[in-house]
Amino acid sequence: MKKILSLLVVAGMMTFVACGPSAKEKAAAEKLKQDSIATAMAAQATQDSLVQAEAAMKAAEAAKQDSIMKAEEAAKTAKPAKKEAKKETPKNKVKPGQGKNA
């Protein structure tokens, strides 16, 4: 009876060991894990670059608005241009009918 019982115990232990994952299955699971980590990191890098691009666009828009505001303020504070003074006629200007050598 002891021999049969010990034989069944040994057979049961071997069954549990045989049911576990093989080395190939463990390697495949580890590779899958590494691939998913790499994919997640690539997605995070893409997300980060999109956030940076959006921040750069907002900064450019803010700079554009600032320059527009400064230009408007400069236009308001600038002195108005003086009216043109009466234009002098040159002394040697040719009048109609005189010709060049009159």
C-alpha positions in Angstrom: 0.0 0.0 0.0 2.9 2.3 0.8 4.4 1.7 -2.6 1.2 2.6 -4.4 0.6 5.7 -2.3 4.2 6.9 -2.8 3.9 6.2 -6.6 0.7 8.2 -6.8 2.3 11.1 -4.9 5.3 11.1 -7.2 3.1 10.9 -10.2 1.0 13.9 -8.9 4.1 16.0 -8.3 5.3 15.3 -11.9 1.9 16.3 -13.2 2.1 19.7 -11.5 5.6 20.3 -12.8 4.6 19.2 -16.3 1.6 21.6 -16.4 3.7 24.7 -15.9 4.8 26.9 -18.8 7.8 25.7 -20.8 10.9 27.8 -21.4 9.7 28.8 -24.8 6.4 30.0 -23.4 8.2 32.0 -20.7 10.5 33.6 -23.3 7.5 34.4 -25.5 5.7 36.0 -22.6 8.8 38.1 -21.7 9.2 39.2 -25.3 5.5 40.2 -25.5 6.0 42.2 -22.2 9.0 44.0 -23.6 7.2 44.8 -26.9 4.3 46.3 -25.1 6.6 48.4 -23.0 8.3 49.7 -26.1 5.0 50.5 -27.8 3.8 52.4 -24.7 7.1 54.4 -24.6 6.7 55.2 -28.3 3.2 56.4 -27.7 4.3 58.5 -24.8 7.1 60.1 -26.9 4.5 60.9 -29.6 2.2 62.4 -27.0 5.0 64.5 -25.5 6.0 65.9 -28.9 2.4 66.8 -29.7 2.2 68.7 -26.4 5.5 70.5 -27.2 4.2 71.4 -30.6 1.0 72.7 -29.2 2.9 74.8 -26.6 5.1 76.2 -29.4 2.1 77.2 -31.4 0.5 78.9 -28.4 3.8 80.8 -27.7 3.9 81.9 -31.4 0.4 83.1 -31.2 1.0 85.0 -28.0 4.1 86.7 -29.6 2.1 87.6 -32.6 -0.6 89.2 -30.4 2.0 91.1 -28.4 3.6 92.5 -31.5 0.2 93.6 -32.8 -0.5 95.3 -29.5 2.8 97.0 -29.5 2.3 98.2 -33.1 -1.1 99.6 -32.2 0.3 101.4 -29.1 3.1 102.8 -31.2 0.6 104.1 -33.8 -1.4 105.8 -31.0 1.5 107.5 -29.4 3.3 108.5 -32.6 3.1 112.2 -33.4 0.9 112.9 -36.4 2.8 113.7 -39.5 3.1 117.4 -40.3 1.3 118.6 -43.4 3.5 119.1 -46.3 4.9 122.5 -46.7 4.1 124.4 -49.8 6.2 123.0 -52.6 8.6 125.4 -54.1 8.8 125.5 -57.8 12.3 125.2 -59.2 13.6 128.4 -60.8 14.7 126.7 -63.9 11.5 124.8 -64.5 10.3 124.9 -68.1 6.9 126.4 -68.5 4.5 125.3 -71.2 5.3 127.0 -74.5 8.9 128.0 -73.5 10.7 125.0 -74.7 14.0 123.8 -73.3 16.3 126.6 -74.4 14.1 129.6 -74.0 
